[in-house]
């Protein structure tokens, strides 16, 4: 076998994972990135820690090209500009597996999202290999290779990494190029490659933070949709304060206030430190250190509601919709079976909810973005037609 014919060969990359190439300085990274930008694709993965932080902290970046596995050390490298340029280069396809957390890390740490993106977990579902396949099952299915569970709970911030960590990390990208090529060939034959690329683009978009100050977070609490405007303003301001405080301190939301704490505070509406301290399960440290900030959100709620009226919280669907939703789901299951797709790929609960919530007072519906694109002719139009039938039956 010639060197050229070994390109993207998983056996070659599997062997290189035993001694991956470390990149530990900015100049070396820039040199490799310049070469990688001449390739049609690279495989990508990350390891990170996110136990006590709001944002994931990068511990390692793995990359595979046509012959070699690389480990990029973010704890040593100061200048990631060349890597950012590689990620943004739309002439180089980036292969990931179940990449939503990797995308979040890359966006938060380096301000970039890989473009274009090919997620082998998404692609495998469209190809009919299985829905939500983990990497172990994917590699076994595609290549007949059994991977161990490895170092999934490792400390990736420690240095040096153990030999087991190094090998495990490199193997995470060693098989992806070959699997991606096989999936692309099958998806082209099925006429579904464009569907997958649309879905991967949607995955990229879902990572973008559209509410960095947390001012809309309160609208997730549908169980209190009918509270007064003043309490809704208090909930809005309290959740926004929590979001901004947690981001500034880089701590998880639950470390400061859990969602059930927020709802308990709104229900009890304490206006003094003593009353706040009686909220069930609220830590004394929170009352002591952040009590006044919490109370201010409530004390100022009346004025806040008048100056900036809070948008409504979406009301949960009436129970009368239960039977209708079953009909809509049946359309999805039937279409998925006809297409040989997992129904979870074709029609998700959040898609149905968004479609129903689009209803206007005149009884008209609009397909949400998630039911447009490739889904529209397959299932979106049929769902719209069924909803119109429901309206006519009233």
C-alpha beads as a LAMMPS data file, in Angstrom:
LAMMPS data file: protein, C-alpha beads

394 atoms
393 bonds

1 atom types
1 bond types

-500.0 500.0 xlo xhi
-500.0 500.0 ylo yhi
-500.0 500.0 zlo zhi

Masses

1 110.0

Atoms # bond

1 1 1 0.000 0.000 0.000
2 1 1 1.456 3.344 -1.013
3 1 1 1.617 6.273 1.401
4 1 1 -1.022 8.106 -0.626
5 1 1 -3.410 5.164 -0.511
6 1 1 -3.093 5.087 3.282
7 1 1 -4.665 8.536 3.545
8 1 1 -7.635 8.513 5.942
9 1 1 -7.034 4.797 6.575
10 1 1 -8.317 4.046 10.070
11 1 1 -5.652 1.405 10.699
12 1 1 -2.920 3.937 10.030
13 1 1 -4.591 6.465 12.325
14 1 1 -5.273 3.820 14.952
15 1 1 -1.574 3.000 14.985
16 1 1 -0.623 6.680 15.199
17 1 1 -2.887 7.050 18.260
18 1 1 -0.422 4.929 20.218
19 1 1 2.093 7.782 19.875
20 1 1 0.153 10.895 18.886
21 1 1 1.960 14.076 17.967
22 1 1 1.839 16.681 20.747
23 1 1 1.496 20.362 19.853
24 1 1 2.487 22.535 22.784
25 1 1 3.482 25.936 21.358
26 1 1 1.873 28.589 19.199
27 1 1 4.382 28.451 16.318
28 1 1 4.040 24.697 15.874
29 1 1 0.266 24.996 15.992
30 1 1 0.340 27.711 13.324
31 1 1 2.553 25.570 11.056
32 1 1 0.213 22.592 11.311
33 1 1 -2.898 24.712 10.853
34 1 1 -1.469 26.119 7.629
35 1 1 -1.050 22.579 6.293
36 1 1 -4.417 21.384 7.576
37 1 1 -6.089 24.211 5.679
38 1 1 -4.934 22.529 2.470
39 1 1 -6.860 19.345 3.310
40 1 1 -10.485 18.522 2.465
41 1 1 -11.264 17.589 6.075
42 1 1 -9.967 17.049 9.614
43 1 1 -11.442 15.150 12.551
44 1 1 -11.890 17.016 15.804
45 1 1 -12.665 16.339 19.462
46 1 1 -12.097 18.026 22.813
47 1 1 -11.656 17.052 26.430
48 1 1 -12.684 19.503 29.109
49 1 1 -13.669 19.962 32.738
50 1 1 -16.973 21.462 33.842
51 1 1 -17.650 20.346 37.389
52 1 1 -17.491 23.637 39.266
53 1 1 -17.616 26.185 36.438
54 1 1 -20.250 27.876 34.284
55 1 1 -18.142 27.534 31.158
56 1 1 -16.283 24.379 30.115
57 1 1 -12.513 24.644 30.575
58 1 1 -10.468 23.128 27.731
59 1 1 -8.077 20.412 28.808
60 1 1 -7.146 18.970 25.417
61 1 1 -7.978 19.322 21.715
62 1 1 -7.593 16.256 19.508
63 1 1 -7.267 16.400 15.747
64 1 1 -6.673 13.817 13.062
65 1 1 -5.554 14.545 9.522
66 1 1 -5.022 12.029 6.722
67 1 1 -2.138 10.186 8.423
68 1 1 -1.646 11.273 12.021
69 1 1 -3.405 11.963 15.326
70 1 1 -2.479 15.151 17.171
71 1 1 -3.009 16.390 20.720
72 1 1 -3.127 20.174 21.052
73 1 1 -2.399 21.362 24.591
74 1 1 -4.508 24.437 25.463
75 1 1 -2.735 24.764 28.811
76 1 1 0.538 25.604 27.043
77 1 1 -0.484 27.462 23.901
78 1 1 -1.211 31.182 24.157
79 1 1 -1.997 32.090 20.534
80 1 1 -4.887 30.164 18.983
81 1 1 -5.441 32.559 16.074
82 1 1 -4.227 30.067 13.467
83 1 1 -6.504 27.389 14.916
84 1 1 -9.441 29.809 14.836
85 1 1 -8.725 30.504 11.166
86 1 1 -8.705 26.772 10.478
87 1 1 -12.048 26.299 12.222
88 1 1 -13.569 29.157 10.213
89 1 1 -12.136 27.967 6.883
90 1 1 -15.173 26.707 4.983
91 1 1 -13.015 24.771 2.531
92 1 1 -12.084 22.258 5.270
93 1 1 -14.837 19.969 6.551
94 1 1 -14.677 19.401 10.311
95 1 1 -15.662 15.905 11.439
96 1 1 -16.978 15.518 14.996
97 1 1 -19.032 12.961 16.887
98 1 1 -21.879 14.134 19.136
99 1 1 -20.228 17.514 18.959
100 1 1 -22.608 19.911 20.740
101 1 1 -20.429 20.203 23.854
102 1 1 -17.291 20.518 21.735
103 1 1 -18.926 23.355 19.813
104 1 1 -19.881 25.113 23.029
105 1 1 -16.316 24.871 24.296
106 1 1 -14.811 26.168 21.057
107 1 1 -17.232 29.078 20.941
108 1 1 -16.791 30.090 24.575
109 1 1 -13.019 29.557 24.712
110 1 1 -11.923 30.689 21.251
111 1 1 -14.888 32.561 19.796
112 1 1 -15.305 30.279 16.781
113 1 1 -17.593 27.531 15.548
114 1 1 -16.291 24.907 13.082
115 1 1 -17.619 25.535 9.589
116 1 1 -18.664 23.431 7.763
117 1 1 -19.517 20.650 10.204
118 1 1 -20.196 16.943 9.771
119 1 1 -21.371 15.165 12.919
120 1 1 -21.084 11.392 12.583
121 1 1 -23.750 10.800 15.257
122 1 1 -26.274 12.815 13.273
123 1 1 -25.141 11.263 9.994
124 1 1 -25.426 7.722 11.373
125 1 1 -29.037 8.359 12.363
126 1 1 -29.916 9.598 8.861
127 1 1 -28.118 6.651 7.287
128 1 1 -30.205 4.228 9.321
129 1 1 -27.348 2.931 11.473
130 1 1 -29.009 3.896 14.735
131 1 1 -30.274 6.898 16.631
132 1 1 -27.982 8.708 19.098
133 1 1 -25.140 6.216 18.664
134 1 1 -22.235 6.574 21.042
135 1 1 -18.733 6.461 19.616
136 1 1 -18.118 2.907 20.825
137 1 1 -21.216 1.564 19.085
138 1 1 -20.513 3.616 15.967
139 1 1 -16.945 2.329 15.614
140 1 1 -18.103 -1.240 16.205
141 1 1 -20.893 -0.905 13.636
142 1 1 -18.748 0.720 10.937
143 1 1 -15.365 -0.917 11.455
144 1 1 -15.894 -3.903 13.737
145 1 1 -13.538 -2.418 16.330
146 1 1 -14.419 -2.709 20.011
147 1 1 -13.340 0.322 22.038
148 1 1 -13.012 0.253 25.801
149 1 1 -14.803 2.794 27.971
150 1 1 -11.432 4.364 28.668
151 1 1 -10.935 7.629 30.501
152 1 1 -14.360 9.255 30.348
153 1 1 -14.123 10.586 33.923
154 1 1 -10.470 11.606 33.787
155 1 1 -8.976 14.841 35.038
156 1 1 -7.971 16.467 31.757
157 1 1 -6.402 19.456 33.486
158 1 1 -3.648 17.405 35.091
159 1 1 -0.175 17.309 33.605
160 1 1 1.308 15.051 32.596
161 1 1 -1.613 13.058 31.291
162 1 1 -1.338 9.324 31.830
163 1 1 -0.451 7.068 28.866
164 1 1 -4.008 5.707 29.069
165 1 1 -5.479 9.208 28.798
166 1 1 -3.264 10.052 25.834
167 1 1 -4.185 6.884 23.939
168 1 1 -7.897 7.221 24.723
169 1 1 -7.964 10.845 23.594
170 1 1 -6.192 10.141 20.320
171 1 1 -8.466 7.190 19.510
172 1 1 -11.462 9.534 19.777
173 1 1 -10.475 11.045 16.424
174 1 1 -8.583 8.138 14.817
175 1 1 -11.659 6.423 13.375
176 1 1 -13.760 9.441 12.448
177 1 1 -12.334 10.201 8.964
178 1 1 -12.936 6.684 7.660
179 1 1 -16.410 6.548 9.197
180 1 1 -17.270 9.977 7.788
181 1 1 -16.231 8.932 4.289
182 1 1 -18.351 5.770 4.514
183 1 1 -21.329 7.730 5.799
184 1 1 -20.983 10.388 3.104
185 1 1 -20.960 7.755 0.380
186 1 1 -24.075 6.059 1.768
187 1 1 -25.910 9.332 2.374
188 1 1 -25.193 10.480 -1.179
189 1 1 -26.671 7.247 -2.463
190 1 1 -29.738 7.737 -0.255
191 1 1 -30.099 11.375 -1.284
192 1 1 -29.763 12.509 2.327
193 1 1 -26.360 14.153 2.513
194 1 1 -27.861 17.629 2.159
195 1 1 -30.304 16.801 4.966
196 1 1 -27.400 15.948 7.235
197 1 1 -25.520 19.109 6.370
198 1 1 -28.662 21.143 7.158
199 1 1 -28.982 19.374 10.489
200 1 1 -25.323 19.968 11.336
201 1 1 -25.716 23.647 10.477
202 1 1 -28.710 23.754 12.827
203 1 1 -26.541 22.153 15.522
204 1 1 -24.030 24.960 15.105
205 1 1 -26.759 27.561 15.378
206 1 1 -28.190 26.001 18.528
207 1 1 -24.897 26.589 20.347
208 1 1 -24.970 30.347 19.802
209 1 1 -26.059 32.119 22.974
210 1 1 -28.963 34.389 22.066
211 1 1 -29.666 35.444 25.662
212 1 1 -26.289 36.145 27.307
213 1 1 -27.839 38.352 30.012
214 1 1 -30.529 35.844 30.913
215 1 1 -33.425 38.265 30.414
216 1 1 -35.585 35.615 28.718
217 1 1 -34.662 32.668 30.950
218 1 1 -37.797 33.143 33.078
219 1 1 -39.995 32.157 30.134
220 1 1 -38.904 28.549 30.625
221 1 1 -41.013 28.321 33.787
222 1 1 -44.307 27.430 32.124
223 1 1 -45.680 26.086 35.415
224 1 1 -46.123 29.693 36.634
225 1 1 -47.476 31.127 33.384
226 1 1 -50.399 32.794 35.175
227 1 1 -48.561 34.776 37.881
228 1 1 -49.099 38.516 38.041
229 1 1 -47.118 40.976 35.955
230 1 1 -45.239 42.137 39.053
231 1 1 -44.235 38.620 40.053
232 1 1 -43.329 37.842 36.448
233 1 1 -41.070 40.919 36.403
234 1 1 -39.525 39.773 39.681
235 1 1 -38.885 36.322 38.247
236 1 1 -37.410 37.836 35.086
237 1 1 -35.071 40.106 37.029
238 1 1 -34.103 37.398 39.510
239 1 1 -33.211 34.846 36.832
240 1 1 -31.318 37.523 34.888
241 1 1 -29.372 38.453 38.023
242 1 1 -28.516 34.782 38.620
243 1 1 -27.378 34.312 35.032
244 1 1 -25.110 37.338 35.062
245 1 1 -23.711 36.545 38.517
246 1 1 -22.925 32.942 37.594
247 1 1 -21.227 33.939 34.361
248 1 1 -19.170 36.620 36.110
249 1 1 -18.110 34.213 38.855
250 1 1 -17.813 31.240 36.484
251 1 1 -19.914 28.955 38.661
252 1 1 -22.830 26.659 37.737
253 1 1 -26.334 28.075 38.127
254 1 1 -27.204 25.466 40.735
255 1 1 -24.233 26.547 42.836
256 1 1 -25.963 29.880 43.398
257 1 1 -29.712 29.213 43.104
258 1 1 -31.499 26.151 41.799
259 1 1 -34.590 26.625 39.673
260 1 1 -36.793 25.366 42.496
261 1 1 -35.262 28.032 44.733
262 1 1 -36.229 30.709 42.215
263 1 1 -39.820 29.485 42.131
264 1 1 -39.998 29.206 45.933
265 1 1 -38.750 32.781 46.287
266 1 1 -41.345 34.051 43.835
267 1 1 -44.102 32.101 45.568
268 1 1 -43.181 33.309 49.091
269 1 1 -42.110 36.797 47.973
270 1 1 -39.808 37.519 50.940
271 1 1 -38.920 41.181 51.438
272 1 1 -36.562 40.865 54.424
273 1 1 -33.442 38.799 55.078
274 1 1 -35.301 36.921 57.807
275 1 1 -38.115 35.967 55.444
276 1 1 -35.613 34.998 52.747
277 1 1 -33.751 32.722 55.162
278 1 1 -36.969 30.745 55.666
279 1 1 -37.162 29.716 51.998
280 1 1 -36.758 25.892 52.046
281 1 1 -33.278 24.518 51.297
282 1 1 -31.813 27.956 50.534
283 1 1 -28.208 27.931 51.721
284 1 1 -27.258 30.350 54.469
285 1 1 -24.227 31.447 52.488
286 1 1 -26.470 32.619 49.657
287 1 1 -28.673 34.572 52.052
288 1 1 -25.627 36.108 53.709
289 1 1 -23.674 37.016 50.570
290 1 1 -26.378 37.595 47.963
291 1 1 -29.513 38.161 49.996
292 1 1 -29.742 41.889 49.328
293 1 1 -29.344 41.434 45.571
294 1 1 -32.128 38.829 45.601
295 1 1 -34.406 40.997 47.711
296 1 1 -33.784 44.026 45.489
297 1 1 -35.206 42.094 42.525
298 1 1 -38.447 41.675 44.463
299 1 1 -38.539 45.124 46.045
300 1 1 -38.086 46.765 42.640
301 1 1 -40.436 44.425 40.763
302 1 1 -43.360 46.860 40.674
303 1 1 -41.249 49.606 39.122
304 1 1 -39.556 47.106 36.798
305 1 1 -42.909 45.823 35.556
306 1 1 -44.077 49.353 34.808
307 1 1 -40.901 50.469 33.053
308 1 1 -40.421 47.258 31.068
309 1 1 -43.520 45.047 31.094
310 1 1 -42.434 41.388 31.082
311 1 1 -43.399 39.302 28.104
312 1 1 -45.899 36.526 28.858
313 1 1 -44.784 33.034 29.778
314 1 1 -46.153 30.542 27.273
315 1 1 -49.187 28.809 28.709
316 1 1 -49.007 24.979 28.754
317 1 1 -51.209 23.348 26.156
318 1 1 -54.771 22.573 27.182
319 1 1 -55.436 18.892 27.895
320 1 1 -57.760 18.862 24.885
321 1 1 -54.610 18.881 22.750
322 1 1 -53.528 15.465 24.049
323 1 1 -55.544 13.511 21.482
324 1 1 -54.569 15.869 18.680
325 1 1 -50.890 15.563 19.528
326 1 1 -51.214 11.791 19.290
327 1 1 -52.564 12.238 15.757
328 1 1 -49.642 14.503 14.841
329 1 1 -47.176 11.995 16.293
330 1 1 -48.813 9.234 14.265
331 1 1 -48.155 11.247 11.103
332 1 1 -44.510 11.528 12.160
333 1 1 -44.157 7.806 12.944
334 1 1 -45.793 6.770 9.684
335 1 1 -43.633 9.090 7.602
336 1 1 -40.479 8.019 9.442
337 1 1 -41.276 4.363 8.790
338 1 1 -41.857 5.044 5.097
339 1 1 -38.527 6.881 4.862
340 1 1 -36.569 4.387 6.971
341 1 1 -35.719 7.146 9.469
342 1 1 -35.784 7.169 13.240
343 1 1 -38.856 9.147 14.256
344 1 1 -36.692 11.078 16.741
345 1 1 -34.820 12.520 13.779
346 1 1 -37.872 13.387 11.721
347 1 1 -40.243 14.838 14.316
348 1 1 -39.352 15.887 17.845
349 1 1 -41.676 16.893 20.663
350 1 1 -40.291 20.425 20.700
351 1 1 -41.118 20.719 16.973
352 1 1 -44.747 19.783 17.608
353 1 1 -44.974 22.167 20.567
354 1 1 -43.483 25.038 18.561
355 1 1 -45.876 24.367 15.683
356 1 1 -48.940 24.365 17.937
357 1 1 -47.781 27.474 19.792
358 1 1 -47.532 29.315 16.451
359 1 1 -51.329 29.435 16.234
360 1 1 -52.745 32.890 15.580
361 1 1 -56.136 34.094 16.902
362 1 1 -57.468 33.396 13.399
363 1 1 -56.508 29.733 13.719
364 1 1 -53.548 29.802 11.331
365 1 1 -50.256 27.999 11.910
366 1 1 -46.694 28.571 10.749
367 1 1 -43.963 25.961 10.497
368 1 1 -41.143 26.723 12.938
369 1 1 -37.612 26.785 11.448
370 1 1 -36.994 23.234 12.697
371 1 1 -39.845 21.933 10.499
372 1 1 -38.768 23.792 7.398
373 1 1 -35.904 22.793 5.113
374 1 1 -35.829 19.096 4.299
375 1 1 -38.566 18.282 6.841
376 1 1 -41.182 20.538 5.198
377 1 1 -42.104 18.342 2.213
378 1 1 -41.700 15.135 4.210
379 1 1 -43.779 15.930 7.273
380 1 1 -44.223 19.685 7.802
381 1 1 -46.890 20.210 5.141
382 1 1 -48.841 17.159 6.351
383 1 1 -48.813 18.480 9.917
384 1 1 -50.098 21.871 8.748
385 1 1 -52.897 20.185 6.812
386 1 1 -53.898 18.158 9.864
387 1 1 -53.957 21.242 12.069
388 1 1 -56.271 22.955 9.620
389 1 1 -58.577 19.921 9.833
390 1 1 -58.621 20.322 13.610
391 1 1 -59.638 23.963 13.165
392 1 1 -62.474 23.018 10.804
393 1 1 -63.789 20.457 13.261
394 1 1 -64.261 23.046 16.000

Bonds

1 1 1 2
2 1 2 3
3 1 3 4
4 1 4 5
5 1 5 6
6 1 6 7
7 1 7 8
8 1 8 9
9 1 9 10
10 1 10 11
11 1 11 12
12 1 12 13
13 1 13 14
14 1 14 15
15 1 15 16
16 1 16 17
17 1 17 18
18 1 18 19
19 1 19 20
20 1 20 21
21 1 21 22
22 1 22 23
23 1 23 24
24 1 24 25
25 1 25 26
26 1 26 27
27 1 27 28
28 1 28 29
29 1 29 30
30 1 30 31
31 1 31 32
32 1 32 33
33 1 33 34
34 1 34 35
35 1 35 36
36 1 36 37
37 1 37 38
38 1 38 39
39 1 39 40
40 1 40 41
41 1 41 42
42 1 42 43
43 1 43 44
44 1 44 45
45 1 45 46
46 1 46 47
47 1 47 48
48 1 48 49
49 1 49 50
50 1 50 51
51 1 51 52
52 1 52 53
53 1 53 54
54 1 54 55
55 1 55 56
56 1 56 57
57 1 57 58
58 1 58 59
59 1 59 60
60 1 60 61
61 1 61 62
62 1 62 63
63 1 63 64
64 1 64 65
65 1 65 66
66 1 66 67
67 1 67 68
68 1 68 69
69 1 69 70
70 1 70 71
71 1 71 72
72 1 72 73
73 1 73 74
74 1 74 75
75 1 75 76
76 1 76 77
77 1 77 78
78 1 78 79
79 1 79 80
80 1 80 81
81 1 81 82
82 1 82 83
83 1 83 84
84 1 84 85
85 1 85 86
86 1 86 87
87 1 87 88
88 1 88 89
89 1 89 90
90 1 90 91
91 1 91 92
92 1 92 93
93 1 93 94
94 1 94 95
95 1 95 96
96 1 96 97
97 1 97 98
98 1 98 99
99 1 99 100
100 1 100 101
101 1 101 102
102 1 102 103
103 1 103 104
104 1 104 105
105 1 105 106
106 1 106 107
107 1 107 108
108 1 108 109
109 1 109 110
110 1 110 111
111 1 111 112
112 1 112 113
113 1 113 114
114 1 114 115
115 1 115 116
116 1 116 117
117 1 117 118
118 1 118 119
119 1 119 120
120 1 120 121
121 1 121 122
122 1 122 123
123 1 123 124
124 1 124 125
125 1 125 126
126 1 126 127
127 1 127 128
128 1 128 129
129 1 129 130
130 1 130 131
131 1 131 132
132 1 132 133
133 1 133 134
134 1 134 135
135 1 135 136
136 1 136 137
137 1 137 138
138 1 138 139
139 1 139 140
140 1 140 141
141 1 141 142
142 1 142 143
143 1 143 144
144 1 144 145
145 1 145 146
146 1 146 147
147 1 147 148
148 1 148 149
149 1 149 150
150 1 150 151
151 1 151 152
152 1 152 153
153 1 153 154
154 1 154 155
155 1 155 156
156 1 156 157
157 1 157 158
158 1 158 159
159 1 159 160
160 1 160 161
161 1 161 162
162 1 162 163
163 1 163 164
164 1 164 165
165 1 165 166
166 1 166 167
167 1 167 168
168 1 168 169
169 1 169 170
170 1 170 171
171 1 171 172
172 1 172 173
173 1 173 174
174 1 174 175
175 1 175 176
176 1 176 177
177 1 177 178
178 1 178 179
179 1 179 180
180 1 180 181
181 1 181 182
182 1 182 183
183 1 183 184
184 1 184 185
185 1 185 186
186 1 186 187
187 1 187 188
188 1 188 189
189 1 189 190
190 1 190 191
191 1 191 192
192 1 192 193
193 1 193 194
194 1 194 195
195 1 195 196
196 1 196 197
197 1 197 198
198 1 198 199
199 1 199 200
200 1 200 201
201 1 201 202
202 1 202 203
203 1 203 204
204 1 204 205
205 1 205 206
206 1 206 207
207 1 207 208
208 1 208 209
209 1 209 210
210 1 210 211
211 1 211 212
212 1 212 213
213 1 213 214
214 1 214 215
215 1 215 216
216 1 216 217
217 1 217 218
218 1 218 219
219 1 219 220
220 1 220 221
221 1 221 222
222 1 222 223
223 1 223 224
224 1 224 225
225 1 225 226
226 1 226 227
227 1 227 228
228 1 228 229
229 1 229 230
230 1 230 231
231 1 231 232
232 1 232 233
233 1 233 234
234 1 234 235
235 1 235 236
236 1 236 237
237 1 237 238
238 1 238 239
239 1 239 240
240 1 240 241
241 1 241 242
242 1 242 243
243 1 243 244
244 1 244 245
245 1 245 246
246 1 246 247
247 1 247 248
248 1 248 249
249 1 249 250
250 1 250 251
251 1 251 252
252 1 252 253
253 1 253 254
254 1 254 255
255 1 255 256
256 1 256 257
257 1 257 258
258 1 258 259
259 1 259 260
260 1 260 261
261 1 261 262
262 1 262 263
263 1 263 264
264 1 264 265
265 1 265 266
266 1 266 267
267 1 267 268
268 1 268 269
269 1 269 270
270 1 270 271
271 1 271 272
272 1 272 273
273 1 273 274
274 1 274 275
275 1 275 276
276 1 276 277
277 1 277 278
278 1 278 279
279 1 279 280
280 1 280 281
281 1 281 282
282 1 282 283
283 1 283 284
284 1 284 285
285 1 285 286
286 1 286 287
287 1 287 288
288 1 288 289
289 1 289 290
290 1 290 291
291 1 291 292
292 1 292 293
293 1 293 294
294 1 294 295
295 1 295 296
296 1 296 297
297 1 297 298
298 1 298 299
299 1 299 300
300 1 300 301
301 1 301 302
302 1 302 303
303 1 303 304
304 1 304 305
305 1 305 306
306 1 306 307
307 1 307 308
308 1 308 309
309 1 309 310
310 1 310 311
311 1 311 312
312 1 312 313
313 1 313 314
314 1 314 315
315 1 315 316
316 1 316 317
317 1 317 318
318 1 318 319
319 1 319 320
320 1 320 321
321 1 321 322
322 1 322 323
323 1 323 324
324 1 324 325
325 1 325 326
326 1 326 327
327 1 327 328
328 1 328 329
329 1 329 330
330 1 330 331
331 1 331 332
332 1 332 333
333 1 333 334
334 1 334 335
335 1 335 336
336 1 336 337
337 1 337 338
338 1 338 339
339 1 339 340
340 1 340 341
341 1 341 342
342 1 342 343
343 1 343 344
344 1 344 345
345 1 345 346
346 1 346 347
347 1 347 348
348 1 348 349
349 1 349 350
350 1 350 351
351 1 351 352
352 1 352 353
353 1 353 354
354 1 354 355
355 1 355 356
356 1 356 357
357 1 357 358
358 1 358 359
359 1 359 360
360 1 360 361
361 1 361 362
362 1 362 363
363 1 363 364
364 1 364 365
365 1 365 366
366 1 366 367
367 1 367 368
368 1 368 369
369 1 369 370
370 1 370 371
371 1 371 372
372 1 372 373
373 1 373 374
374 1 374 375
375 1 375 376
376 1 376 377
377 1 377 378
378 1 378 379
379 1 379 380
380 1 380 381
381 1 381 382
382 1 382 383
383 1 383 384
384 1 384 385
385 1 385 386
386 1 386 387
387 1 387 388
388 1 388 389
389 1 389 390
390 1 390 391
391 1 391 392
392 1 392 393
393 1 393 394
